[in-house]
Amino acid sequence: MSAILALLLLLTAASGTAVVLIREPRRQVFAIGLNGLILTVLFTALQAPDVALSELAVGTAAVPLLFVVALSAVRTASPSQSADPGDHTKSPEDA
């Protein structure tokens, strides 16, 4: 095994661990994208260009973009939209 492959495997393990350990969602999305980029380089070094292109398109671009869109949709939802409109129970202030 060459030194470059060993380095890429260590980077892959480190980036995968970082994805799991990061708790803030926006930073985790960037870690997922970085992990996809490292995997793309690893697959290229392993002479699998078709898998590398798929990983570049899906793991580095599409999945992180979908997560960013989902996070922005969740963060912009107002609290009144998430409340149950059918809930007609009285609060203690109404009594």
TORLUM-513134 format. One record per atom (N, C-alpha, C, O): residue in three letters; y, z, x. Coordinates in steps of 0.001 Angstrom, whole numbers, padded with zeros to 6 digits, always signed. Layout:
// residues N
ALAYZX
...
// end
This chain:
// residues 95
MET-001171+000000+000851
MET+000000+000000+000000
MET+001233+000000+000897
MET+001320+000787+001839
SER+002164-000863+000609
SER+003354-000950+001440
SER+004320+000186+001126
SER+004200+000869+000109
ALA+005258+000365+002007
ALA+006239+001433+001835
ALA+007150+001163+000634
ALA+007586+002094-000044
ILE+007433-000116+000378
ILE+008291-000450-000760
ILE+007610-000087-002078
ILE+008247+000463-002976
LEU+006318-000393-002194
LEU+005601-000029-003423
LEU+005528+001478-003603
LEU+005679+001984-004715
ALA+005299+002193-002512
ALA+005251+003651-002598
ALA+006601+004202-003052
ALA+006658+005113-003879
LEU+007686+003648-002509
LEU+009020+004083-002909
LEU+009291+003768-004377
LEU+009848+004593-005100
LEU+008897+002576-004814
LEU+009105+002206-006208
LEU+008273+003068-007156
LEU+008731+003418-008244
LEU+007059+003408-006745
LEU+006242+004297-007587
LEU+006852+005692-007679
LEU+006822+006314-008740
LEU+007405+006184-006575
LEU+008084+007491-006611
LEU+009335+007443-007483
LEU+009611+008378-008235
LEU+010091+006348-007379
LEU+011276+006204-008232
LEU+010897+006120-009708
LEU+011593+006662-010566
THR+009797+005443-009994
THR+009320+005349-011377
THR+008934+006723-011908
THR+009274+007077-013037
ALA+008226+007490-011095
ALA+007839+008838-011516
ALA+009065+009732-011700
ALA+009125+010520-012644
ALA+010036+009611-010802
ALA+011245+010437-010906
ALA+012073+010052-012127
ALA+012590+010926-012822
SER+012205+008761-012394
SER+013009+008350-013555
SER+012308+008698-014870
SER+012967+009059-015845
GLY+011000+008592-014901
GLY+010265+009000-016097
GLY+010381+010492-016354
GLY+010505+010924-017500
THR+010340+011272-015294
THR+010523+012716-015425
THR+011937+013043-015892
THR+012138+013954-016696
ALA+012917+012294-015383
ALA+014301+012523-015792
ALA+014497+012227-017273
ALA+015236+012937-017955
VAL+013845+011189-017771
VAL+013951+010865-019201
VAL+013450+012034-020043
VAL+014042+012363-021071
VAL+012380+012647-019614
VAL+011796+013753-020385
VAL+012636+015023-020277
VAL+012758+015767-021250
LEU+013210+015276-019114
LEU+013906+016542-018898
LEU+015354+016547-019379
LEU+015904+017618-019633
ILE+015975+015402-019508
ILE+017366+015348-019971
ILE+017391+015670-021465
ILE+016620+015114-022247
ARG+018291+016577-021844
ARG+018329+017032-023238
ARG+019449+016397-024049
ARG+019342+016321-025273
GLU+020528+015935-023404
GLU+021651+015337-024119
GLU+021302+013895-024461
GLU+020980+013119-023561
PRO+021357+013510-025743
PRO+020845+012205-026161
PRO+021504+010999-025488
PRO+020812+010045-025132
ARG+022820+011024-025308
ARG+023478+009868-024688
ARG+023051+009694-023239
ARG+022829+008567-022794
ARG+022936+010759-022516
ARG+022467+010662-021127
ARG+021013+010228-021077
ARG+020603+009517-020159
GLN+020247+010649-022048
GLN+018837+010260-022095
GLN+018681+008757-022336
GLN+017750+008139-021819
VAL+019581+008173-023112
VAL+019541+006722-023334
VAL+019795+005989-022021
VAL+019125+004999-021723
PHE+020755+006466-021236
PHE+021014+005832-019947
PHE+019838+006016-018994
PHE+019545+005130-018191
ALA+019173+007147-019077
ALA+017993+007368-018244
ALA+016851+006434-018655
ALA+016096+005969-017801
ILE+016723+006160-019942
ILE+015701+005215-020418
ILE+015994+003818-019884
ILE+015083+003110-019453
GLY+017268+003421-019911
GLY+017649+002118-019375
GLY+017392+002021-017878
GLY+016915+000996-017391
LEU+017707+003088-017150
LEU+017448+003110-015711
LEU+015951+003057-015429
LEU+015515+002382-014496
ASN+015171+003761-016226
ASN+013721+003724-016076
ASN+013195+002303-016305
ASN+012315+001847-015575
GLY+013720+001610-017301
GLY+013329+000222-017544
GLY+013698-000688-016391
GLY+012948-001603-016050
LEU+014848-000444-015790
LEU+015268-001259-014650
LEU+014373-001024-013442
LEU+014012-001973-012745
ILE+014014+000217-013188
ILE+013118+000527-012074
ILE+011736-000074-012315
ILE+011107-000587-011388
LEU+011267-000011-013554
LEU+009984-000637-013871
LEU+010038-002150-013703
LEU+009054-002766-013295
THR+011186-002752-014018
THR+011351-004187-013822
THR+011214-004547-012347
THR+010534-005512-011998
VAL+011855-003775-011491
VAL+011761-004020-010044
VAL+010333-003787-009560
VAL+009838-004533-008716
LEU+009671-002766-010084
LEU+008289-002493-009693
LEU+007369-003651-010090
LEU+006543-004084-009287
PHE+007503-004148-011304
PHE+006663-005263-011739
PHE+006945-006534-010939
PHE+006041-007329-010682
THR+008194-006715-010553
THR+008520-007862-009705
THR+007868-007719-008337
THR+007354-008692-007786
ALA+007887-006514-007789
ALA+007256-006274-006487
ALA+005740-006432-006575
ALA+005096-006803-005594
LEU+005174-006155-007734
LEU+003732-006319-007927
LEU+003359-007749-008320
LEU+002211-008019-008675
GLN+004331-008664-008256
GLN+004139-010084-008541
GLN+003666-010330-009969
GLN+002738-011100-010213
ALA+004323-009662-010895
ALA+004067-009873-012317
ALA+005397-010231-012985
ALA+005969-009411-013702
PRO+005890-011453-012753
PRO+007223-011795-013262
PRO+007314-011845-014783
PRO+008376-011558-015334
ASP+006239-012200-015478
ASP+006282-012238-016933
ASP+006435-010837-017517
ASP+007188-010633-018469
VAL+005726-009887-016948
VAL+005845-008502-017403
VAL+007219-007949-017029
VAL+007807-007179-017789
ALA+007728-008339-015869
ALA+009043-007875-015430
ALA+010139-008389-016364
ALA+011055-007645-016713
LEU+010050-009654-016768
LEU+011053-010187-017699
LEU+010975-009511-019065
LEU+012001-009256-019696
SER+009772-009226-019511
SER+009617-008517-020783
SER+010192-007110-020704
SER+010857-006649-021632
GLU+009935-006437-019600
GLU+010467-005089-019409
GLU+011988-005120-019301
GLU+012664-004222-019802
LEU+012521-006136-018659
LEU+013969-006265-018545
LEU+014604-006448-019917
LEU+015622-005825-020221
ALA+014010-007293-020739
ALA+014578-007557-022056
ALA+014413-006378-023002
ALA+015346-006006-023714
VAL+013234-005798-023006
VAL+012941-004745-023980
VAL+013324-003365-023459
VAL+014086-002646-024106
GLY+012799-002990-022290
GLY+012978-001629-021788
GLY+014350-001342-021236
GLY+014803-000198-021267
THR+015029-002369-020726
THR+016331-002139-020127
THR+017465-002455-021087
THR+018528-001840-021000
ALA+017269-003395-021997
ALA+018366-003821-022865
ALA+018163-003441-024332
ALA+019005-002748-024903
ALA+017082-003873-024945
ALA+016937-003756-026397
ALA+016762-002312-026867
ALA+017472-001866-027769
VAL+015840-001589-026273
VAL+015566-000216-026735
VAL+016763+000710-026505
VAL+017140+001432-027428
PRO+017378+000722-025316
PRO+018568+001572-025176
PRO+019708+001181-026121
PRO+020422+002049-026622
LEU+019881-000127-026367
LEU+020918-000554-027293
LEU+020642-000049-028708
LEU+021562+000392-029397
LEU+019397-000110-029141
LEU+019047+000412-030463
LEU+019279+001917-030560
LEU+019734+002417-031588
PHE+018962+002635-029480
PHE+019198+004081-029474
PHE+020689+004398-029527
PHE+021092+005337-030214
VAL+021514+003633-028815
VAL+022962+003864-028841
VAL+023508+003606-030245
VAL+024331+004377-030739
VAL+023060+002535-030888
VAL+023507+002234-032251
VAL+023068+003342-033211
VAL+023847+003770-034063
ALA+021837+003800-033075
ALA+021351+004870-033957
ALA+022120+006170-033724
ALA+022458+006870-034678
LEU+022397+006492-032469
LEU+023154+007716-032181
LEU+024573+007630-032714
LEU+025097+008609-033245
SER+025194+006479-032581
SER+026558+006352-033103
SER+026569+006412-034627
SER+027519+006933-035211
ALA+025549+005898-035274
ALA+025476+005974-036735
ALA+025265+007410-037195
ALA+025831+007830-038205
VAL+024468+008151-036472
VAL+024213+009543-036852
VAL+025446+010395-036603
VAL+025762+011271-037408
ARG+026139+010156-035512
ARG+027310+010980-035179
ARG+028514+010668-036064
ARG+029364+011537-036260
THR+028610+009460-036601
THR+029767+009121-037423
THR+029571+009451-038896
THR+030522+009351-039672
ALA+028374+009838-039303
ALA+028132+010199-040705
ALA+028872+011491-041018
ALA+028759+012474-040285
SER+029626+011484-042106
SER+030377+012681-042471
SER+029447+013697-043109
SER+028416+013321-043666
PRO+029788+014974-043040
PRO+028930+016005-043651
PRO+028788+015839-045157
PRO+027761+016221-045716
SER+029788+015281-045828
SER+029684+015108-047277
SER+028639+014063-047639
SER+028061+014119-048725
GLN+028386+013099-046734
GLN+027369+012094-047010
GLN+025971+012670-046910
GLN+025056+012202-047588
SER+025796+013683-046069
SER+024468+014243-045882
SER+024142+015317-046917
SER+022985+015722-047029
ALA+025137+015789-047677
ALA+024890+016805-048696
ALA+024176+016172-049883
ALA+024379+014996-050187
ASP+023352+016949-050541
ASP+022601+016472-051698
ASP+023535+016438-052910
ASP+023991+017495-053346
PRO+023832+015268-053465
PRO+024746+015213-054615
PRO+024148+015804-055880
PRO+024891+016143-056801
GLY+022849+015935-055956
GLY+022208+016497-057134
GLY+022115+018021-057116
GLY+021588+018622-058052
ASP+022618+018641-056069
ASP+022528+020091-055928
ASP+023689+020727-056682
ASP+024831+020661-056228
HIS+023405+021349-057843
HIS+024462+021928-058671
HIS+024375+023450-058681
HIS+024827+024079-059637
THR+023822+024039-057670
THR+023759+025501-057627
THR+025123+026060-057287
THR+025909+025434-056576
LYS+025390+027236-057801
LYS+026688+027859-057555
LYS+026661+028594-056247
LYS+025661+029216-055887
SER+027742+028521-055551
SER+027885+029274-054329
SER+028451+030646-054676
SER+028953+030827-055786
PRO+028389+031620-053766
PRO+028920+032952-054068
PRO+030415+032936-054365
PRO+030892+033827-055067
GLU+031169+031975-053869
GLU+032604+031925-054147
GLU+032878+031495-055577
GLU+033900+031875-056147
ASP+031975+030702-056175
ASP+032165+030216-057532
ASP+031891+031277-058590
ASP+032335+031127-059729
ALA+031184+032328-058255
ALA+030785+033331-059240
ALA+031902+034244-059630
ALA+031709+035139-060453
// end
